[in-house]
Amino acid sequence: MYTYLLLNIFTIFIPLLRSFEKRVYFFSKWKYLFPAIAITGAVFIIWDVIFTNMGVWGFNPKYLLGIDIANLPLEEWLFFITIPYACVFTYEALKYFVKTDYLAPYAKQIGAFISVFCITVAITKYEHIYTLVTFSGLGVLVYLHTYVWKTAYMGRFYFTYVIILIPFFIVNGVLTGTGIEEQVVWYNNDENMGIRMGTIPFEDTFYGMLLILLNVTIYERLQNKKGSQS
């Protein structure tokens, strides 16, 4: 069974197909997207390799092609392409179809809550390495956006991420064992808080936010840099 590969295909199929529609014209922004995916992917792949070698998480060969690169299955490498692509596509599509930035007036308060919550969790649960790295990373990045860079698009990012959580729970649910006999990706509960949302570790929601926010951060910065030069 090639479950992980099929999930990657399922994730990117519609966003890739719709990227050429004139309304969104997403393919015209690939020159900003793919460097963002590459840079963010490099960070997360290094993190992934280290945690896999430490036994923080691992992969069930029953659901894989059997092709490994740097001790990670090929499907895991693809994950850091397909998920960011689909999410940034959603981010751009929502900007087109939802003209009003509904969360803009509350972005600073949301950012303050997330950064304080994440840093608090990281400090109080520091003995769990997955919890520590995920929450400290997200807390710092959101803090920078909120108080240092004063980013204008965070309201749209938060709105997008709430929407993204729907397919996230479907895909990540299957990866962690929902609806199938075994887990595709297993977790060492000694290295996380042991809280599950269905089959999904609590940390995964914040890991996902960190992954997508870092992609969006680089993607937007590349666009702004191009705009300032023109």
C-alpha positions in Angstrom: 0.0 0.0 0.0 1.4 3.4 -1.0 -0.8 5.4 1.4 1.7 8.2 2.0 2.4 8.7 -1.7 -1.3 8.8 -2.4 -1.9 11.4 0.3 0.8 13.6 -1.3 -0.9 13.3 -4.7 -4.3 13.9 -3.2 -3.0 17.1 -1.4 -1.4 18.8 -4.4 -3.7 17.5 -7.3 -6.4 20.2 -7.2 -4.2 23.1 -6.2 -1.8 22.3 -9.0 -4.6 21.9 -11.5 -6.2 25.2 -10.5 -2.9 27.1 -10.6 -3.4 28.0 -14.2 -6.8 29.6 -13.8 -6.8 33.2 -14.8 -8.6 34.4 -11.7 -5.8 33.4 -9.4 -3.0 33.0 -11.9 -1.0 31.2 -9.3 1.6 29.7 -11.6 2.9 33.3 -12.3 4.1 33.3 -8.6 6.0 30.1 -8.8 9.2 32.1 -8.9 8.5 33.2 -5.4 6.9 30.0 -4.1 9.5 27.5 -5.1 12.5 29.3 -3.4 10.3 29.6 -0.3 9.5 25.8 -0.4 13.2 25.0 -0.9 14.5 27.1 1.9 11.8 26.1 4.4 12.1 22.5 3.3 15.8 22.5 4.0 15.2 23.6 7.5 12.4 21.1 8.1 14.3 18.2 6.4 17.3 18.7 8.7 14.9 18.8 11.7 13.2 15.7 10.4 16.4 13.7 9.9 17.6 14.6 13.4 14.3 13.7 15.1 14.0 10.4 13.1 17.5 9.4 14.1 16.7 10.3 17.7 13.5 8.1 17.6 11.2 11.1 18.2 9.1 9.8 15.3 9.4 7.2 12.5 7.7 5.7 9.5 5.9 2.5 8.9 7.4 0.7 5.8 4.0 -1.0 5.2 2.7 2.3 3.7 5.8 3.5 1.8 7.5 3.0 -1.6 10.7 1.9 0.2 12.9 4.6 -1.3 14.9 6.4 1.5 17.0 9.5 1.2 19.1 10.6 4.2 17.1 8.1 6.3 13.8 9.7 5.3 11.3 8.1 3.0 10.8 9.8 -0.4 7.2 10.5 0.6 8.4 12.6 3.6 10.5 14.7 1.2 7.5 15.2 -1.0 5.4 16.2 2.0 7.5 19.4 2.3 6.6 20.2 -1.3 3.0 19.2 -1.6 1.7 20.6 1.7 3.3 24.0 1.4 2.2 24.3 -2.3 -1.4 23.5 -1.4 -1.4 25.8 1.6 0.1 28.8 -0.1 -2.2 28.2 -3.1 -5.1 28.3 -0.6 -3.7 31.5 0.9 -3.6 33.2 -2.5 -7.0 31.9 -3.6 -8.6 33.2 -0.4 -7.1 36.6 -1.0 -8.9 36.6 -4.4 -12.2 35.2 -3.3 -12.5 36.8 0.2 -11.7 40.5 -0.4 -12.1 41.6 3.2 -9.3 40.8 5.6 -11.6 40.0 8.5 -9.0 39.2 11.1 -6.7 42.2 10.4 -8.2 44.2 13.3 -7.4 41.3 15.7 -4.1 40.1 14.2 -2.0 41.7 16.9 -4.1 40.2 19.7 -4.0 36.8 18.0 -0.3 37.0 17.6 0.2 38.0 21.2 -1.9 35.1 22.4 -0.1 32.6 20.1 3.4 33.7 21.0 2.7 33.8 24.8 1.0 30.5 24.7 3.7 28.8 22.6 6.6 30.1 24.7 4.8 29.2 27.9 4.2 25.6 26.7 7.9 25.4 25.5 9.2 26.5 28.9 6.8 24.3 31.0 7.1 21.2 28.8 10.8 21.5 27.9 11.5 17.9 28.7 9.6 16.8 25.6 11.9 17.6 22.6 9.1 17.7 20.0 7.0 20.1 22.1 10.0 22.3 23.0 11.3 22.8 19.4 7.8 23.2 17.8 6.4 25.7 20.3 9.5 27.7 20.8 10.0 28.0 17.0 6.4 29.0 16.3 6.3 31.4 19.3 9.4 33.2 18.2 8.3 33.5 14.6 4.9 34.8 15.5 6.4 37.3 18.0 8.7 38.6 15.2 5.8 39.1 12.9 3.7 40.7 15.5 6.1 43.0 17.3 9.3 43.4 15.2 8.2 43.2 11.5 4.6 44.3 12.2 3.5 42.2 9.3 0.4 43.4 7.5 -0.8 40.0 6.2 -1.0 38.1 9.4 -4.8 38.5 9.6 -5.1 36.7 6.2 -2.6 34.1 7.3 -4.6 33.2 10.4 -7.8 33.1 8.4 -6.2 30.8 5.9 -4.8 28.5 8.5 -8.2 28.0 10.1 -9.5 26.9 6.7 -6.5 24.7 6.1 -7.1 22.9 9.4 -10.0 21.0 7.7 -7.9 19.2 5.1 -5.0 19.1 7.7 -7.1 16.9 10.0 -8.0 14.6 7.2 -4.5 14.1 5.8 -2.7 14.1 9.2 -5.4 11.9 10.6 -4.7 9.2 8.1 -1.0 9.6 8.6 -1.4 9.0 12.3 -3.7 6.0 11.9 -7.3 7.2 11.4 -9.2 4.8 9.3 -6.3 2.5 8.6 -4.9 -0.5 10.4 -1.6 1.1 11.5 0.1 4.5 11.7 1.9 5.7 8.6 3.9 8.0 10.9 4.4 7.0 14.5 5.4 9.2 17.4 7.4 8.5 20.6 5.1 9.8 23.3 8.0 10.4 25.6 9.0 13.3 23.4 5.6 15.0 23.2 2.9 15.8 25.7 0.8 12.7 24.9 -2.3 14.7 24.0 -4.1 13.5 20.9 -6.8 15.1 18.8 -8.2 11.9 17.6 -5.0 10.2 16.4 -3.1 13.4 15.8 -0.5 14.7 18.4 -1.4 18.1 19.8 1.9 19.4 18.6 1.2 18.7 15.0 -1.2 21.6 14.7 1.5 24.0 15.7 4.2 22.2 13.7 1.9 22.7 10.7 1.4 26.4 11.4 5.2 26.9 11.7 5.8 25.1 8.4 3.2 27.1 6.5 4.0 30.5 8.2 7.7 30.1 7.3 6.8 29.4 3.7 4.5 32.3 3.6 7.1 34.6 5.2 9.7 33.9 2.6 7.2 33.9 -0.2 5.9 37.3 0.7 9.4 38.7 1.3 10.5 37.6 -2.1 7.5 39.3 -3.7 8.0 42.5 -1.7 11.7 42.6 -2.7 10.8 42.2 -6.3 8.2 44.9 -6.0 10.6 47.4 -4.3 13.1 46.9 -7.2 10.6 47.5 -10.0 
